[in-house]
Amino acid sequence: MPQPVLRTERLQLVPLADEHLESEVELDGHPEVMRYLEPRPRTREQVEEFHRRRLALATEASGLGFWAGTAAGEFVGWWLLDVVPGDDRQAELGYRLSMRWWRQGLASEGARELLRHAFGDLGLTRVIAQTMAVNAGSRATMAAVGMAHVRDFRAEFDEPVPGAEHGEVEYAITRDRWLAGQRP
Ligand SMILES: CC(C)(COP(=O)(O)OP(=O)(O)OC[C@H]1O[C@@H](n2cnc3c(N)ncnc32)[C@H](O)[C@@H]1OP(=O)(O)O)[C@@H](O)C(=O)NCCC(=O)NCCS
């Protein structure tokens, strides 16, 4: 199944494409957006390489990939359903929004739609998400869409960002739990 165009009340989510590269350069080049992700903002060359890998994901996994989100025609950020290595019944959720769109309920609005796609369209059984323990916004977004904390873990980084010493967290939601949350 190719990645479909997805819609929410405010967002249009389209498969990431070359037309989004400039927006990705701006997003990954912003120090506050990248605070919990990289020791320094990414250069254009680095983003171009990530862009190629992001596009490749859609060709490797049915229905998964990166979606660029727009609201009223403006780029808001991207949402992701990634492969979980060795388990094609699961996917990993991710998101990254431009700072001017933060705290407006948009990350969770898009994430809810990706969960609907994962469980409703693709029939996956479980979706996970990982972030740094200190990334309060990301954790709150996971909780807002019904995901629950399942474990703490340590990740190895060549150049850890401040806060990495507190470790990483994983959240998850199963299809059954998601279905239970859809009932009125
Ligand atoms: C994390 C991020 C996606 C949140 O996006 P957002 O659009 O502001 O999130 P929402 O408005 O949908 O908020 C969802 C919940 O998170 C809470 N939240 C958002 N940012 C928060 C923060 N910095 N601290 C605490 N809570 C926060 C909101 O209050 C809301 O909680 P509620 O449902 O209980 O009201 C955004 O800050 C971002 O793109 N950060 C940079 C990239 C990043 O860290 N991505 C995740 C890496 S794993």
The ligand as a Tripos MOL2 file, in Angstrom:
@<TRIPOS>MOLECULE
LIG
   48    50     1     0     0
SMALL
NO_CHARGES

@<TRIPOS>ATOM
      1 C1          7.2940   17.7490   20.9930 C.3       1 LIG1
      2 C2          6.4440   18.5130   19.9680 C.3       1 LIG1
      3 C3          6.2010   17.6350   18.7590 C.3       1 LIG1
      4 C4          5.0840   18.8780   20.6240 C.3       1 LIG1
      5 O1          4.3030   19.5160   19.6360 O.3       1 LIG1
      6 P1          3.0130   20.3960   19.9940 P.3       1 LIG1
      7 O2          2.2580   20.6250   18.7270 O.co2     1 LIG1
      8 O3          3.4040   21.5480   20.8130 O.co2     1 LIG1
      9 O4          2.1750   19.3820   20.9000 O.3       1 LIG1
     10 P2          0.6040   19.5010   21.1920 P.3       1 LIG1
     11 O5          0.2180   20.9480   21.1520 O.co2     1 LIG1
     12 O6         -0.1420   18.5320   20.3450 O.co2     1 LIG1
     13 O7          0.5360   19.0620   22.7040 O.3       1 LIG1
     14 C5          0.3260   17.7280   23.1240 C.3       1 LIG1
     15 C6          0.4330   17.6990   24.6360 C.3       1 LIG1
     16 O8          1.7960   17.9940   24.9820 O.3       1 LIG1
     17 C7          1.8230   19.0860   25.9020 C.3       1 LIG1
     18 N1          3.0770   19.7880   25.6130 N.ar      1 LIG1
     19 C8          3.5140   20.2490   24.4240 C.ar      1 LIG1
     20 N2          4.7250   20.8150   24.5660 N.ar      1 LIG1
     21 C9          5.0540   20.6950   25.8830 C.ar      1 LIG1
     22 C10         6.1840   21.0560   26.6400 C.ar      1 LIG1
     23 N3          7.2400   21.6790   26.0830 N.pl3     1 LIG1
     24 N4          6.2000   20.7680   27.9650 N.ar      1 LIG1
     25 C11         5.1550   20.1270   28.5320 C.ar      1 LIG1
     26 N5          4.0500   19.7330   27.8610 N.ar      1 LIG1
     27 C12         3.9990   20.0250   26.5490 C.ar      1 LIG1
     28 C13         0.5930   19.8860   25.5810 C.3       1 LIG1
     29 O9          0.2130   20.7060   26.6560 O.3       1 LIG1
     30 C14        -0.4130   18.7580   25.3310 C.3       1 LIG1
     31 O10        -0.7980   18.1950   26.5550 O.3       1 LIG1
     32 P3         -2.3610   17.9600   26.9130 P.3       1 LIG1
     33 O11        -2.8990   17.0620   25.8420 O.co2     1 LIG1
     34 O12        -2.3030   17.3270   28.2510 O.co2     1 LIG1
     35 O13        -2.9880   19.3060   26.8660 O.co2     1 LIG1
     36 C15         7.1470   19.8290   19.5300 C.3       1 LIG1
     37 O14         7.4950   20.5580   20.6890 O.3       1 LIG1
     38 C16         8.3930   19.5850   18.6960 C.2       1 LIG1
     39 O15         8.3130   19.4320   17.4760 O.2       1 LIG1
     40 N6          9.5760   19.5580   19.3710 N.am      1 LIG1
     41 C17        10.8490   19.4010   18.6580 C.3       1 LIG1
     42 C18        11.0380   18.0400   18.0530 C.3       1 LIG1
     43 C19        10.9150   16.9220   19.0650 C.2       1 LIG1
     44 O16        11.3840   16.9940   20.1870 O.2       1 LIG1
     45 N7         10.2500   15.8450   18.5970 N.am      1 LIG1
     46 C20        10.0990   14.6460   19.3810 C.3       1 LIG1
     47 C21        11.3630   13.8990   19.3690 C.3       1 LIG1
     48 S1         11.1300   12.2480   19.9120 S.3       1 LIG1
@<TRIPOS>BOND
     1     1     2 1
     2     2     3 1
     3     2     4 1
     4     2    36 1
     5     4     5 1
     6     5     6 1
     7     6     7 2
     8     6     8 1
     9     6     9 1
    10     9    10 1
    11    10    11 2
    12    10    12 1
    13    10    13 1
    14    13    14 1
    15    14    15 1
    16    15    16 1
    17    15    30 1
    18    16    17 1
    19    17    18 1
    20    17    28 1
    21    18    19 ar
    22    18    27 ar
    23    19    20 ar
    24    20    21 ar
    25    21    22 ar
    26    21    27 ar
    27    22    23 1
    28    22    24 ar
    29    24    25 ar
    30    25    26 ar
    31    26    27 ar
    32    28    29 1
    33    28    30 1
    34    30    31 1
    35    31    32 1
    36    32    33 2
    37    32    34 1
    38    32    35 1
    39    36    37 1
    40    36    38 1
    41    38    39 2
    42    38    40 1
    43    40    41 1
    44    41    42 1
    45    42    43 1
    46    43    44 2
    47    43    45 1
    48    45    46 1
    49    46    47 1
    50    47    48 1
@<TRIPOS>SUBSTRUCTURE
     1 LIG1         1 GROUP 0 **** ****
